[in-house]
């Protein structure tokens, strides 16, 4: 989960440093993939009883917000 969480902003930063919109968009796609990976890991952790319901709800809300922000950023590139 840590690796997926760190991958999200790291790929955004790398994409921003590439200098072109197509390359940035590719790294945003990778970031989005990491966000969905993290969401899946959160769901599985909750189902296995490793995460409390209240924390699960908070984490789910935050990861959905991050996914929406990445999608919004991608829309500005087209």
C-alpha positions as CSV (number, residue, x, y, z in Angstrom):
1,X,0.0,0.0,0.0
2,X,2.9,2.3,0.7
3,X,4.4,1.7,-2.7
4,X,1.2,2.4,-4.5
5,X,0.6,5.6,-2.4
6,X,4.1,6.9,-3.1
7,X,3.8,6.0,-6.8
8,X,0.8,8.4,-7.3
9,X,2.6,11.8,-6.6
10,X,6.0,10.4,-7.8
11,X,4.6,9.7,-11.3
12,X,2.8,13.1,-11.4
13,X,6.1,14.8,-10.6
14,X,8.0,12.8,-13.2
15,X,5.4,13.5,-15.8
16,X,5.5,17.2,-15.1
17,X,9.3,17.1,-15.6
18,X,9.1,15.5,-19.0
19,X,8.1,18.7,-20.7
20,X,5.3,17.6,-23.1
21,X,1.6,17.0,-22.6
22,X,1.6,13.5,-24.1
23,X,4.3,12.4,-21.8
24,X,2.6,14.1,-18.8
25,X,-0.6,12.3,-19.7
26,X,1.1,9.0,-19.9
27,X,2.5,9.5,-16.3
28,X,-0.9,10.6,-15.2
29,X,-2.3,7.3,-16.5
30,X,0.3,5.5,-14.4
31,X,-0.6,7.6,-11.4
32,X,-4.3,6.8,-12.0
33,X,-3.4,3.1,-12.1
34,X,-1.6,3.3,-8.8
35,X,-4.6,5.1,-7.3
36,X,-6.9,2.3,-8.4
37,X,-4.4,-0.2,-7.1
38,X,-4.4,1.5,-3.7
39,X,-8.2,1.6,-3.7
40,X,-8.3,-2.1,-4.3
41,X,-5.8,-2.8,-1.5
42,X,-7.9,-0.6,0.9
43,X,-11.0,-2.6,0.0
44,X,-9.2,-5.9,0.5
45,X,-7.7,-4.7,3.8
46,X,-11.2,-3.7,5.0
47,X,-12.7,-7.0,4.0
48,X,-10.0,-8.9,5.8
49,X,-10.6,-6.9,8.9
50,X,-7.4,-4.9,8.9
51,X,-9.1,-1.5,8.6
52,X,-11.9,-0.2,10.7
53,X,-15.1,0.9,9.0
54,X,-14.6,4.5,9.9
55,X,-11.0,4.5,8.5
56,X,-12.2,2.6,5.4
57,X,-14.8,5.3,4.7
58,X,-12.2,8.1,5.2
59,X,-9.6,6.3,3.0
60,X,-12.2,5.6,0.3
61,X,-13.4,9.2,0.2
62,X,-9.8,10.4,-0.1
63,X,-8.7,8.0,-2.8
64,X,-11.8,8.8,-4.8
65,X,-11.0,12.5,-4.5
66,X,-7.4,11.9,-5.7
67,X,-8.7,9.8,-8.7
68,X,-11.0,12.7,-9.6
69,X,-8.2,15.2,-9.4
70,X,-6.0,13.2,-11.6
71,X,-8.8,12.8,-14.1
72,X,-9.5,16.5,-14.0
73,X,-5.8,17.3,-14.6
74,X,-5.8,14.9,-17.6
75,X,-8.9,16.8,-19.1
76,X,-6.9,20.0,-19.0
77,X,-4.3,18.5,-21.3
78,X,-6.7,17.7,-24.2
